[in-house]
Amino acid sequence: MTIIYLEIKSIFSRIKSLSYQLKNLSLYLMAAIVTSSISVLMNPFLAANLSPKDYAIIGYFTSFSSLISFIISFSFLTYYSNNYFKIKEDERQIVLNTLITAQVFLGFASLLFAFVGFYFYMHLAKVNFPFFPFAILCFIPVFFNCLYNFLLVEKRMKRQALSFFKITILNTILIALFAILFVVILKKGAIGRFWSLLLPAVGMGIFSIFKLISKFQYNWKILRDAIFFGWPISLSAILYYFLSGIDRAMLEKLHDTTTFGYYNVAIQITYYLFNFYAVIDQTFQPDIYQAIAENKRMKLLKIVSGIIVLNAVPVLLFILFANPIINILTYGKYIESTDFAKILAIQTIPMSFSFLISNVIVGFGYPKVELVNRIVGASMSILLYRFLIGKYGFYGAAWGHSIVLAMMASISAIFIIYKLLSSKRKLML
C-alpha cells in the first residue's frame, strides 16, 4: 500500500513539475511573441521615416555592437550562468554583488577605451560616416544592456518567468515609444533611432543594478575566477565579429550607400528570426547547463536537437513568404531588400547550431578550445568575405554569413563528438 502511495505521489509530482515548466515556457514564448509583434508593428513606421542612408549608418555602427559588448562585459554573465547551479544558494548574492560591481566600474573603463580605439580606426580606415554623434549614441546602450541582461538571466535561472515577461515587455514598450517620438514625430532619422535605443537602455540598466545587488562589493577570489573563466570566452566572442559583422565594414568600402541601406534593412528584418531562436535558447538555457552539470548527455542531445528543429521552422516559412512580409514590414519602400533577406535568413540555422555547440563546449569546461575554434574560424572568414565581396559584392556578403557559420558549427561539433567518444572509451576501460 505504501509503495502504491509513493508511486501515485511521484506521478503527481512529475505532472506538477511538467505543468510548471509548460507555464514558464508559455510565458517566455509569450514575451517573445509580444516583443516581436511590437517590433514588427513598428517596422513600417520606421521604414517610412528612415532613408537608405539612415539604414546604412544604423547598420554600420550597430555591426560593431557585439564587438564592443564583449570588450566591456568580460563574459561575467556567462560565468554566472555556467556556475549558477554549482554555487551554494547562500553564496550567490556575494557572487552577484561582485560581478555587477566589476561590470559597472571595469565595464565603464573599457567603454572609454573602446571609444578611443574606434575613433582612431575610423580615422585610419577613412570611413565615410562621422564618429560623432553616431558612435557615442550607439555604444553607450551596450554598456547598460550588459546590466539589463544580467537581470534577465537572474530571472531565467530562478525560473521567475512572470517577472521576466513583465521586464521584457516594459523594455520593448519604452523602445517603441521613444522610436515614435524621435523617428516618426520629430523626424530625426538615424540619430533619432539611436536616441530611442539609448534612453531605455540607460533606464533599464540602472533599474537592473538596484534589483540585482544588495551593495557594491567585490570578492577578489570570485572576481579572479570570473576573469580567468571569462577571458577566453570574451576573446572568442570578440572574434565572432569577424564571422558575422566584418562584412559591413568591408561593404562600406564599396561606397554604395543606397544598396548598403537595403542590405541593412534585410539584416534588420532577418534579425527577428534570430530573436525567435534567442528566446528558445534562453528558455532552455538553464536546462542545458543543468544537463551538463549532471552529465545527462542524452537529455542534452534532445534539448539541442529540439532547439535547432524549432528554429528551422520560422526560417523556412519566412523564405517562402518573404516578398509579402517585406512589402508589409517596410511600407513597400524597401522591397529591393527581399533577395538579401532570403539569403540572410538561411544563416539562422547554422548560427543556432554554432551557438548551441559553443555553449556545450564552454559548459563542459573547454573555453580555451572554443577560443582556438574561433581564431581558426575568424582567420578563414576574413579571407572568405574578402573573396566573396570582391567577386559578388553584397550578395557575396549575404551568402558568406551562412557559409562561415556552417564552417564554425562543423569545427565545434567535430571537437565535442571526439571528446564525448573519448570519455566514453575511458569509462569502458
Order of alpha helices (4+ residues) and beta strands (2+ residues): alpha-alpha-alpha-alpha-alpha-alpha-alpha-alpha-alpha-alpha-alpha-alpha-alpha-alpha-alpha-alpha
